[in-house]
Amino acid sequence: MAKPDITKDIEIEDLVRNYPFTVKYLSEKGIKCIACGEPIWGTLEEAAKEKGFDDTAIVQIINEMASLAD
């Protein structure tokens, strides 16, 4: 089964299940401290906006993670 694309609408749970490296990446960005037990519900966009990232920064995060996933 193919992995889902990394988009702003991907659920955090699906993101980390399919792309385990994103746990560390997101933690380094200050988004959802998954390792600390913070809930991982919602979309990537929602999680990023909760931490103050704007649309431009979210696109950059998505592009960076997509390039790391290749």
Phi, psi and omega in degrees: 000135182287147177285148177290153175291150175276110179227172178295338184267359180291137176291139181306318180301316178293322180299308184286333177292318184272336182226077185305331180298340184289341178301308180294316181302310181295320179299320178295332178274352182084016181259119175048098178283076185303319181296335181272359177091008176295141180306148183244032180275157176099180183267166176301317179300314180299316181296318180293318180294326176301331182262009173092009178282139177269178184301321180296316180294324179295317177299319179296317178299315180299313181297319179297313180295321179297320179290326177289333181284339182291000000 
